[in-house]
């Protein structure tokens, strides 16, 4: 996918949501070991250019960072400064940071961070109420301009009613568990999050049901991720709340006008009913899908 930047790969499991991590499963399928942590060849991806000298990642695009690791992983401490340098260099791109380790964030921010960079969106993963109550208060105290919550894999009911009224959370993402040993995701858990986000006008994106989805007492086994995304979309639980305003600037520090920003376009078939549509860069035109 063209909206993912993995500067390093591999991770160390740290909580319940890690038990059946998709990265470990996919690495096993490739004959690799997810415990092996290494810097990837894609470290410079956000600043790579085409033959005409233009950035491959366009102004206004969003990059999801470390989807096969954790941005604040201890083993990546020596590589993170370079990642920060690259993020600093592309102030015209939105960077979506995700971590299960918010307790490490404050000590590993750049020296010029101040109150946060306007193009960085910081999110914590909360797979159940225990982790929500542990990580969201830390999220509140950290100096980031944009803050969100990822409830994936959702393996238990989560009540956000004590956190959303503060107006600090701009987006909540939700999805079930996939691959080996998937634990069930319940419709009622997703519905509760959706209702709470609607009450406080916070964007809620139900990305996928997961492999095992329970609704009205019936268990559905949905191994196909495209079907999961379609069922999540058709549920009607996603909600567009208050707009998230990123301040994007060019290399000279001048504000970018709307007409200078990337506009996502979507495949008429595969993207039409996708749970991730609200939060992705659209079709990458890779030509791999079939109508």
N, C-alpha and C positions, 0 to 999 in steps of 0.2 A: 504494500500500500504506500502511496506517495505522501501520506501524512504522518509517517512514523520515522523517528530518528533514534536509533539504538547505538549510542557511542560506546557502550560496553554491554557485555552479555554474560549471563549467569547470575546466580543469586544464592542467598542463604535464607532458608525458611525461618520465619520469626513469629507466626501466629496461625490461628485456625484456618484462615483463608488460604494459607500457603499449602495446606495438606495435599491437595490434588492439583497443584499449579500446572497450568497448561504449558508453560515453558518447559518444565521438566518432562512432561509427556511427549511434546513434540521433539525435544532433543533425543529422547530414547528412540523415537521412530527413525531418527537420522543416525543412530548409533553414537550419539554424543552424550555427555554427562552435564546436566544442568548445574551441577555444583562447581564446575570449572568456570572461573570468572576471568574474562580477558577483555582487553580493549579491542573494539572491532575496527575494520577497515573503513567504516562509515563515519568516523569521528568528524570529518570535515564536510559531511553531507550538506548542512545548511548553507555553507559558503561555497559550495562547488558551482562551477559555471559551465555553460555550454560553449561551443566553438565560436560563437559570436560574442562571448564575454559577458553574457547575461546570466544572472543567478537562475539555477534550475528551480529553486523554490521561490515562488513569486511573492511580491509584497501583498500582505493580507492573508496569506495562507496560515494554517495552524499546523504545528508539528507536535505530535504526541511523543514525549521523550521517555526512553528507557522502558519500553513495553515488554522487554525480556530481561529486566533487571529491576533495580530500584535506584533512583537518582541519588539518594543519600546513603547508599550502601557503603559500609566502612571500607570494604576492599577496593572501592573506587576513589578513595580520597586523593590519590596522586593524579588521577585523570580529570577530576571534576574542575580544577582551575581552567584547564583548556576548554572544557565544555562551556564554562561561564564566559570565557573570552569570545567564543563563537556566538553565544546567545547575545552578548553585548554588541557584537558586530552587526547582528541582524535585528535592529530595533523596528524593522518594518514587518516582522513575522511574529505571530503569536505562538508562544511556547507553553505547552501543556505539561506541567510537571506533576508526577504522581508518586506518592511514597507511603510506605507503611512505617516509616521511621521519622516522624516529625520532630521527635526529641533531639535529633541530630542536626536539624536544619539551621538553627540560629548560629551555631559554631562554624558552619561551612558555607557562609554567604560571602560574596566578594566584598572587598574593602570599600568600594564605592556604591554599595547597595542602598544605603540610606533607608528610606521608608519603603523601598521596593521599586522594581522596574515596571513600567506601565504595560509592557508587552508579555509579561510572565504571569501565567495562570497556575496557581498552586493548589493541588488537590491531595487530600488524604483518603486512603482506602479504609472503609469501615464495613466489615463483613457481618457483624452482629452488634448487639447493643453494648456488649462489653468493650469492644474496640472503638465504637462510636464515643462512648463516655471517656475513653482513655485518650483518643487522638484529637477529637474536635476541640476540646479546651486548649490543647497545644496549638492547634491551627489558629484559633482566635488570637492568641498572643504573639504570633509570628508576624514580622513586617513584610507582608505581601499585599499588593494592591488588589489582586483578584484571588478569591478563595472559593473552592468547591469541594464536593464530597463524592467519592466513588463508592457505591454500595455494590461491589462485585468482587468475588462471587457472593451473592446474597444468600447466606446460609441460616439466617434467623431473622426474626422480626426486629425492626429498628424504629424507634420513636424519636423523631427529630423536633418535636414540638417545643422543646426547651432551648433549641439552638436557632431555629429559623427566624423567630421574631426579632432578633438583633439586627437583621438586615445585612449581615456580613457574608452569608453564603449566597453566591450568585447562581449556582447550578448544582444539581444532584443527578448523577448518572447511576443507572441500575442495570444489573444483569445477573443471570443465573450461572451456575457452574457447568463446565464442559469437560469432556474427555474422561479419562480413567477415574472410576469411583465417584462420579458426580453425585453430590448431595442435592436433594430436591429444593426447588425454589417455589414458594407458595404465592399464588395470586393475591391473597389477602395482604401479604407483606408488601408487595409492590403497590397495591391499591392504597395502603395507608400512607406510603411515602408520596404517592401522586397527590392524594388529597391534601396532605400537609403543605406540599409545595404550591399547590393552587391557592391555598388559603393565604400564603404570604407572597404570592406572585413571583415564585422562584422557578426558573426553568428546570423541568424534570424530563430526563430522557431515558426511556425504557429501551435498552439496546437489544437485548435478546432474552429469551425465556430460560436458556440453559438446556442441558440434555434431558433433565427430569423436571417437569413442571406440574404442579398440583393446583387444580381449580375445581371448586364445588365437590371436593372429596374424591375426585378422580385424578389418577396419575397418568400423565402423558410422557412418553419417551420420544424425544425429538433429537436424534443424532445429527441431523443436517443443520449446520449453522445458518444457512440462508433461510431455511424454513423457520428457525428460531427467531431470526430478525424480522421476518414477515409477520409472524404471529404477535410479536411484541408491538410492531407498528399497528396491526389491526386491533389490538386491545383498546386503543384510544386512551391509554393511560399517560402517554407523553404530553407535556404541556410547555408552551413557550411563555416564559415569564418576562420580567423586566429585561430590556436589552442590556447586554454586557458591553460597556464602552471601553475599548482598548485605545490607548493613545499611541499610534504608530507614526514613526518619522523616518525620513530617508537618511542616507549616509551623512548628510550635512546637518541633520537635526531639524529639518523643516517638516511640518505636518504634511501627511499624505492626504490628498483629496480622495473622495469616494471613487472617482473614475480611475484612479491609479491603483486600486486594490483588486486583487484576484476575486473573480466571481465564480463560485462553484457551479458546475453543470453536472447533470445526472443522467445516467444511462436510462433510457425509456422503459427498460424491462427490469434489470437487476436492481436498480436504485429506487424504483417507484414505490415499493412498499418495504423499506428497510428501516429497522429501528435506529440505526446509527445516522440516518440522514440528517438529523438536526445538528449533529456535532462533528461531521467529517468534511473533508475538502471536496467531496463529490467524486465523480468518475476520473480515474487516472489515465483513461484512454490506452490501457495496456494491450487491448485486443484479445485478452485471454478468455473473456466470457463469450457466450453464444446467445443469440436472440432466441 
